[in-house]
Amino acid sequence: MEEININSSDYGHILELIEKYGKDGYVFVGEDQDGCKTIGAICKRYISIDTWQKNGWIRTNTYYDDFTTEETFNGRWKRG
């Protein structure tokens, strides 16, 4: 399986990933730099990443091809 590193502070990189993988859609799982579990999708116009944070919250970051971003919190997960 191909490893993808997403640099969310480099919008040129975000656009390259959208162009390369977004046409057919691409779903991935992994870990962030803090060791938190992630699941994400690269779509035609955006990249969305859900992160199961160590504090129990599920954070969603979305990076759109028009340079806008969103960060939402979608509840808590039960650690166990």
N, CA, C and O atoms as a printed pandas DataFrame, in Angstrom:
     atom_number atom_name residue_name chain_id  residue_number  x_coord  y_coord  z_coord
0              1         N          MET        A               1    0.841   -1.171    0.000
1              2        CA          MET        A               1    0.000    0.000    0.000
2              3         C          MET        A               1    0.888    1.237    0.000
3              4         O          MET        A               1    1.901    1.286    0.698
4              5         N          GLU        A               2    0.507    2.214   -0.774
5              6        CA          GLU        A               2    1.269    3.449   -0.898
6              7         C          GLU        A               2    1.124    4.301    0.356
7              8         O          GLU        A               2    0.027    4.429    0.900
8              9         N          GLU        A               3    2.219    4.878    0.812
9             10        CA          GLU        A               3    2.185    5.776    1.959
10            11         C          GLU        A               3    2.018    7.201    1.460
11            12         O          GLU        A               3    2.720    7.642    0.549
12            13         N          ILE        A               4    1.072    7.917    2.074
13            14        CA          ILE        A               4    0.841    9.317    1.729
14            15         C          ILE        A               4    1.060   10.153    2.979
15            16         O          ILE        A               4    0.448    9.905    4.017
16            17         N          ASN        A               5    1.924   11.130    2.877
17            18        CA          ASN        A               5    2.123   12.094    3.958
18            19         C          ASN        A               5    1.451   13.391    3.533
19            20         O          ASN        A               5    1.733   13.918    2.457
20            21         N          ILE        A               6    0.568   13.901    4.372
21            22        CA          ILE        A               6   -0.171   15.113    4.041
22            23         C          ILE        A               6    0.377   16.259    4.873
23            24         O          ILE        A               6    0.351   16.224    6.104
24            25         N          ASN        A               7    0.872   17.269    4.183
25            26        CA          ASN        A               7    1.364   18.481    4.840
26            27         C          ASN        A               7    0.267   19.527    4.713
27            28         O          ASN        A               7    0.138   20.177    3.676
28            29         N          SER        A               8   -0.528   19.689    5.774
29            30        CA          SER        A               8   -1.687   20.574    5.714
30            31         C          SER        A               8   -1.306   22.050    5.652
31            32         O          SER        A               8   -2.162   22.884    5.355
32            33         N          SER        A               9   -0.071   22.392    5.919
33            34        CA          SER        A               9    0.347   23.794    5.836
34            35         C          SER        A               9    0.889   24.160    4.458
35            36         O          SER        A               9    1.245   25.315    4.224
36            37         N          ASP        A              10    0.955   23.199    3.547
37            38        CA          ASP        A              10    1.454   23.433    2.186
38            39         C          ASP        A              10    0.294   23.227    1.205
39            40         O          ASP        A              10   -0.006   22.101    0.809
40            41         N          TYR        A              11   -0.357   24.346    0.818
41            42        CA          TYR        A              11   -1.544   24.207   -0.025
42            43         C          TYR        A              11   -1.206   23.704   -1.427
43            44         O          TYR        A              11   -2.055   23.091   -2.074
44            45         N          GLY        A              12   -0.006   23.946   -1.903
45            46        CA          GLY        A              12    0.402   23.368   -3.188
46            47         C          GLY        A              12    0.374   21.848   -3.104
47            48         O          GLY        A              12   -0.056   21.174   -4.040
48            49         N          HIS        A              13    0.832   21.318   -1.987
49            50        CA          HIS        A              13    0.826   19.872   -1.753
50            51         C          HIS        A              13   -0.610   19.334   -1.688
51            52         O          HIS        A              13   -0.908   18.286   -2.262
52            53         N          ILE        A              14   -1.488   20.046   -0.995
53            54        CA          ILE        A              14   -2.903   19.649   -0.915
54            55         C          ILE        A              14   -3.500   19.565   -2.323
55            56         O          ILE        A              14   -4.173   18.590   -2.657
56            57         N          LEU        A              15   -3.256   20.579   -3.136
57            58        CA          LEU        A              15   -3.804   20.595   -4.500
58            59         C          LEU        A              15   -3.235   19.461   -5.353
59            60         O          LEU        A              15   -3.955   18.875   -6.161
60            61         N          GLU        A              16   -1.959   19.153   -5.181
61            62        CA          GLU        A              16   -1.355   18.034   -5.918
62            63         C          GLU        A              16   -2.034   16.717   -5.561
63            64         O          GLU        A              16   -2.311   15.908   -6.446
64            65         N          LEU        A              17   -2.307   16.492   -4.275
65            66        CA          LEU        A              17   -2.981   15.259   -3.850
66            67         C          LEU        A              17   -4.401   15.182   -4.388
67            68         O          LEU        A              17   -4.843   14.118   -4.822
68            69         N          ILE        A              18   -5.123   16.307   -4.363
69            70        CA          ILE        A              18   -6.484   16.327   -4.906
70            71         C          ILE        A              18   -6.448   15.990   -6.394
71            72         O          ILE        A              18   -7.266   15.207   -6.877
72            73         N          GLU        A              19   -5.505   16.580   -7.113
73            74        CA          GLU        A              19   -5.400   16.311   -8.550
74            75         C          GLU        A              19   -5.040   14.854   -8.827
75            76         O          GLU        A              19   -5.594   14.241   -9.741
76            77         N          LYS        A              20   -4.123   14.300   -8.051
77            78        CA          LYS        A              20   -3.646   12.934   -8.291
78            79         C          LYS        A              20   -4.668   11.871   -7.894
79            80         O          LYS        A              20   -4.853   10.898   -8.626
80            81         N          TYR        A              21   -5.339   12.039   -6.741
81            82        CA          TYR        A              21   -6.190   10.985   -6.207
82            83         C          TYR        A              21   -7.689   11.307   -6.214
83            84         O          TYR        A              21   -8.512   10.399   -6.095
84            85         N          GLY        A              22   -8.048   12.575   -6.351
85            86        CA          GLY        A              22   -9.430   12.983   -6.170
86            87         C          GLY        A              22  -10.401   12.540   -7.238
87            88         O          GLY        A              22  -11.585   12.357   -6.956
88            89         N          LYS        A              23   -9.934   12.366   -8.446
89            90        CA          LYS        A              23  -10.843   12.017   -9.548
90            91         C          LYS        A              23  -11.603   10.728   -9.249
91            92         O          LYS        A              23  -12.815   10.664   -9.452
92            93         N          ASP        A              24  -10.915    9.723   -8.778
93            94        CA          ASP        A              24  -11.546    8.432   -8.492
94            95         C          ASP        A              24  -11.889    8.278   -7.015
95            96         O          ASP        A              24  -12.572    7.326   -6.634
96            97         N          GLY        A              25  -11.429    9.191   -6.191
97            98        CA          GLY        A              25  -11.629    9.094   -4.750
98            99         C          GLY        A              25  -10.600    8.161   -4.138
99           100         O          GLY        A              25  -10.203    7.167   -4.746
100          101         N          TYR        A              26  -10.182    8.488   -2.950
101          102        CA          TYR        A              26   -9.147    7.709   -2.286
102          103         C          TYR        A              26   -9.398    7.782   -0.790
103          104         O          TYR        A              26   -9.484    8.875   -0.230
104          105         N          VAL        A              27   -9.517    6.645   -0.142
105          106        CA          VAL        A              27   -9.729    6.570    1.296
106          107         C          VAL        A              27   -8.466    6.007    1.925
107          108         O          VAL        A              27   -7.841    5.102    1.372
108          109         N          PHE        A              28   -8.088    6.544    3.087
109          110        CA          PHE        A              28   -6.863    6.089    3.731
110          111         C          PHE        A              28   -7.033    6.063    5.238
111          112         O          PHE        A              28   -7.887    6.757    5.789
112          113         N          VAL        A              29   -6.223    5.264    5.893
113          114        CA          VAL        A              29   -6.146    5.220    7.353
114          115         C          VAL        A              29   -4.688    5.393    7.741
115          116         O          VAL        A              29   -3.787    5.103    6.953
116          117         N          GLY        A              30   -4.462    5.863    8.949
117          118        CA          GLY        A              30   -3.084    6.033    9.381
118          119         C          GLY        A              30   -3.006    6.658   10.745
119          120         O          GLY        A              30   -3.901    6.503   11.576
120          121         N          GLU        A              31   -1.908    7.374   10.966
121          122        CA          GLU        A              31   -1.653    8.075   12.218
122          123         C          GLU        A              31   -1.112    9.456   11.904
123          124         O          GLU        A              31   -0.445    9.667   10.891
124          125         N          ASP        A              32   -1.416   10.401   12.799
125          126        CA          ASP        A              32   -0.832   11.723   12.650
126          127         C          ASP        A              32    0.516   11.780   13.368
127          128         O          ASP        A              32    0.994   10.771   13.886
128          129         N          GLN        A              33    1.116   12.949   13.392
129          130        CA          GLN        A              33    2.443   13.115   13.991
130          131         C          GLN        A              33    2.456   12.867   15.495
131          132         O          GLN        A              33    3.517   12.657   16.083
132          133         N          ASP        A              34    1.257   12.891   16.128
133          134        CA          ASP        A              34    1.165   12.640   17.568
134          135         C          ASP        A              34    0.778   11.201   17.895
135          136         O          ASP        A              34    0.582   10.863   19.063
136          137         N          GLY        A              35    0.668   10.354   16.876
137          138        CA          GLY        A              35    0.299    8.967   17.093
138          139         C          GLY        A              35   -1.192    8.720   17.203
139          140         O          GLY        A              35   -1.605    7.626   17.589
140          141         N          CYS        A              36   -2.012    9.711   16.873
141          142        CA          CYS        A              36   -3.472    9.554   16.909
142          143         C          CYS        A              36   -3.945    8.878   15.625
143          144         O          CYS        A              36   -3.422    9.152   14.545
144          145         N          LYS        A              37   -4.928    8.001   15.744
145          146        CA          LYS        A              37   -5.490    7.305   14.587
146          147         C          LYS        A              37   -6.238    8.285   13.697
147          148         O          LYS        A              37   -6.890    9.207   14.187
148          149         N          THR        A              38   -6.141    8.081   12.378
149          150        CA          THR        A              38   -6.821    8.936   11.414
150          151         C          THR        A              38   -7.484    8.089   10.334
151          152         O          THR        A              38   -7.061    6.969   10.049
152          153         N          ILE        A              39   -8.522    8.647    9.748
153          154        CA          ILE        A              39   -9.132    8.104    8.544
154          155         C          ILE        A              39   -9.488    9.301    7.681
155          156         O          ILE        A              39   -9.975   10.315    8.181
156          157         N          GLY        A              40   -9.249    9.183    6.407
157          158        CA          GLY        A              40   -9.490   10.332    5.545
158          159         C          GLY        A              40   -9.920    9.941    4.155
159          160         O          GLY        A              40   -9.942    8.769    3.780
160          161         N          ALA        A              41  -10.263   10.974    3.403
161          162        CA          ALA        A              41  -10.681   10.786    2.021
162          163         C          ALA        A              41  -10.164   11.940    1.181
163          164         O          ALA        A              41  -10.181   13.098    1.599
164          165         N          ILE        A              42   -9.705   11.596   -0.008
165          166        CA          ILE        A              42   -9.319   12.608   -0.988
166          167         C          ILE        A              42  -10.377   12.545   -2.082
167          168         O          ILE        A              42  -10.546   11.520   -2.742
168          169         N          CYS        A              43  -11.082   13.650   -2.261
169          170        CA          CYS        A              43  -12.198   13.724   -3.202
170          171         C          CYS        A              43  -11.888   14.741   -4.298
171          172         O          CYS        A              43  -10.799   15.316   -4.325
172          173         N          LYS        A              44  -12.832   14.961   -5.189
173          174        CA          LYS        A              44  -12.603   15.835   -6.344
174          175         C          LYS        A              44  -12.263   17.263   -5.974
175          176         O          LYS        A              44  -11.528   17.925   -6.707
176          177         N          ARG        A              45  -12.782   17.763   -4.847
177          178        CA          ARG        A              45  -12.572   19.163   -4.505
178          179         C          ARG        A              45  -12.006   19.387   -3.115
179          180         O          ARG        A              45  -11.810   20.532   -2.706
180          181         N          TYR        A              46  -11.738   18.310   -2.378
181          182        CA          TYR        A              46  -11.257   18.498   -1.013
182          183         C          TYR        A              46  -10.597   17.236   -0.463
183          184         O          TYR        A              46  -10.729   16.144   -1.017
184          185         N          ILE        A              47   -9.876   17.426    0.655
185          186        CA          ILE        A              47   -9.345   16.342    1.474
186          187         C          ILE        A              47   -9.972   16.499    2.854
187          188         O          ILE        A              47   -9.981   17.595    3.414
188          189         N          SER        A              48  -10.493   15.413    3.398
189          190        CA          SER        A              48  -11.098   15.430    4.719
190          191         C          SER        A              48  -10.420   14.367    5.580
191          192         O          SER        A              48  -10.245   13.226    5.152
192          193         N          ILE        A              49  -10.041   14.755    6.797
193          194        CA          ILE        A              49   -9.333   13.845    7.700
194          195         C          ILE        A              49  -10.003   13.861    9.067
195          196         O          ILE        A              49  -10.135   14.919    9.682
196          197         N          ASP        A              50  -10.427   12.697    9.545
197          198        CA          ASP        A              50  -10.951   12.531   10.897
198          199         C          ASP        A              50   -9.818   12.025   11.782
199          200         O          ASP        A              50   -9.117   11.081   11.420
200          201         N          THR        A              51   -9.640   12.652   12.938
201          202        CA          THR        A              51   -8.587   12.279   13.881
202          203         C          THR        A              51   -9.207   11.941   15.220
203          204         O          THR        A              51   -9.950   12.739   15.791
204          205         N          TRP        A              52   -8.897   10.746   15.722
205          206        CA          TRP        A              52   -9.344   10.331   17.046
206          207         C          TRP        A              52   -8.281   10.809   18.037
207          208         O          TRP        A              52   -7.284   10.128   18.280
208          209         N          GLN        A              53   -8.516   11.986   18.599
209          210        CA          GLN        A              53   -7.540   12.629   19.465
210          211         C          GLN        A              53   -7.406   11.897   20.799
211          212         O          GLN        A              53   -8.334   11.227   21.252
212          213         N          LYS        A              54   -6.251   12.037   21.409
213          214        CA          LYS        A              54   -5.982   11.389   22.695
214          215         C          LYS        A              54   -6.868   11.919   23.818
215          216         O          LYS        A              54   -7.035   11.249   24.837
216          217         N          ASN        A              55   -7.444   13.121   23.647
217          218        CA          ASN        A              55   -8.341   13.682   24.655
218          219         C          ASN        A              55   -9.776   13.162   24.515
219          220         O          ASN        A              55  -10.663   13.580   25.258
220          221         N          GLY        A              56  -10.004   12.240   23.552
221          222        CA          GLY        A              56  -11.313   11.615   23.389
222          223         C          GLY        A              56  -12.211   12.272   22.356
223          224         O          GLY        A              56  -13.286   11.746   22.070
224          225         N          TRP        A              57  -11.815   13.395   21.787
225          226        CA          TRP        A              57  -12.619   14.065   20.776
226          227         C          TRP        A              57  -12.259   13.565   19.379
227          228         O          TRP        A              57  -11.116   13.192   19.118
228          229         N          ILE        A              58  -13.244   13.563   18.492
229          230        CA          ILE        A              58  -13.013   13.266   17.076
230          231         C          ILE        A              58  -13.024   14.594   16.332
231          232         O          ILE        A              58  -14.039   15.289   16.287
232          233         N          ARG        A              59  -11.880   14.934   15.751
233          234        CA          ARG        A              59  -11.725   16.205   15.030
234          235         C          ARG        A              59  -11.719   15.928   13.531
235          236         O          ARG        A              59  -11.078   14.981   13.076
236          237         N          THR        A              60  -12.428   16.746   12.768
237          238        CA          THR        A              60  -12.421   16.646   11.310
238          239         C          THR        A              60  -11.833   17.922   10.735
239          240         O          THR        A              60  -12.307   19.023   11.014
240          241         N          ASN        A              61  -10.789   17.758    9.924
241          242        CA          ASN        A              61  -10.190   18.864    9.190
242          243         C          ASN        A              61  -10.465   18.642    7.712
243          244         O          ASN        A              61  -10.235   17.553    7.186
244          245         N          THR        A              62  -10.961   19.683    7.044
245          246        CA          THR        A              62  -11.248   19.607    5.612
246          247         C          THR        A              62  -10.500   20.724    4.907
247          248         O          THR        A              62  -10.538   21.880    5.329
248          249         N          TYR        A              63   -9.817   20.362    3.822
249          250        CA          TYR        A              63   -9.005   21.286    3.030
250          251         C          TYR        A              63   -9.568   21.291    1.613
251          252         O          TYR        A              63   -9.479   20.286    0.907
252          253         N          TYR        A              64  -10.150   22.420    1.192
253          254        CA          TYR        A              64  -10.799   22.535   -0.110
254          255         C          TYR        A              64   -9.843   23.066   -1.163
255          256         O          TYR        A              64   -8.839   23.702   -0.845
256          257         N          ASP        A              65  -10.169   22.796   -2.425
257          258        CA          ASP        A              65   -9.311   23.232   -3.527
258          259         C          ASP        A              65   -9.375   24.737   -3.778
259          260         O          ASP        A              65   -8.600   25.256   -4.582
260          261         N          ASP        A              66  -10.286   25.449   -3.106
261          262        CA          ASP        A              66  -10.350   26.907   -3.242
262          263         C          ASP        A              66   -9.624   27.613   -2.088
263          264         O          ASP        A              66   -9.809   28.809   -1.865
264          265         N          PHE        A              67   -8.796   26.852   -1.359
265          266        CA          PHE        A              67   -7.947   27.349   -0.275
266          267         C          PHE        A              67   -8.706   27.634    1.022
267          268         O          PHE        A              67   -8.150   28.254    1.928
268          269         N          THR        A              68   -9.955   27.198    1.131
269          270        CA          THR        A              68  -10.665   27.333    2.398
270          271         C          THR        A              68  -10.479   26.057    3.210
271          272         O          THR        A              68  -10.212   24.987    2.664
272          273         N          THR        A              69  -10.627   26.193    4.526
273          274        CA          THR        A              69  -10.486   25.044    5.422
274          275         C          THR        A              69  -11.603   25.064    6.456
275          276         O          THR        A              69  -12.204   26.106    6.719
276          277         N          GLU        A              70  -11.871   23.903    7.035
277          278        CA          GLU        A              70  -12.837   23.772    8.121
278          279         C          GLU        A              70  -12.243   22.857    9.178
279          280         O          GLU        A              70  -11.494   21.930    8.868
280          281         N          GLU        A              71  -12.583   23.130   10.423
281          282        CA          GLU        A              71  -12.246   22.231   11.518
282          283         C          GLU        A              71  -13.498   22.086   12.373
283          284         O          GLU        A              71  -14.022   23.072   12.891
284          285         N          THR        A              72  -13.972   20.863   12.515
285          286        CA          THR        A              72  -15.158   20.599   13.323
286          287         C          THR        A              72  -14.854   19.462   14.289
287          288         O          THR        A              72  -13.913   18.692   14.096
288          289         N          PHE        A              73  -15.672   19.377   15.329
289          290        CA          PHE        A              73  -15.544   18.299   16.294
290          291         C          PHE        A              73  -16.837   17.508   16.266
291          292         O          PHE        A              73  -17.921   18.063   16.445
292          293         N          ASN        A              74  -16.718   16.216   16.044
293          294        CA          ASN        A              74  -17.872   15.362   15.791
294          295         C          ASN        A              74  -18.133   14.389   16.925
295          296         O          ASN        A              74  -18.380   13.204   16.699
296          297         N          GLY        A              75  -18.076   14.895   18.133
297          298        CA          GLY        A              75  -18.379   14.056   19.289
298          299         C          GLY        A              75  -17.136   13.468   19.912
299          300         O          GLY        A              75  -16.003   13.825   19.590
300          301         N          ARG        A              76  -17.400   12.561   20.808
301          302        CA          ARG        A              76  -16.313   11.918   21.542
302          303         C          ARG        A              76  -16.318   10.415   21.249
303          304         O          ARG        A              76  -17.341    9.845   20.870
304          305         N          TRP        A              77  -15.192    9.810   21.428
305          306        CA          TRP        A              77  -15.088    8.357   21.269
306          307         C          TRP        A              77  -14.677    7.773   22.623
307          308         O          TRP        A              77  -14.006    8.417   23.430
308          309         N          LYS        A              78  -15.094    6.572   22.828
309          310        CA          LYS        A              78  -14.822    5.916   24.102
310          311         C          LYS        A              78  -13.514    5.151   23.992
311          312         O          LYS        A              78  -13.403    4.177   23.247
312          313         N          ARG        A              79  -12.533    5.610   24.746
313          314        CA          ARG        A              79  -11.238    4.933   24.730
314          315         C          ARG        A              79  -11.357    3.676   25.579
315          316         O          ARG        A              79  -12.017    3.659   26.618
316          317         N          GLY        A              80  -10.702    2.638   25.108
317          318        CA          GLY        A              80  -10.782    1.414   25.889
318          319         C          GLY        A              80   -9.797    0.382   25.502
319          320         O          GLY        A              80   -9.769   -0.698   26.093
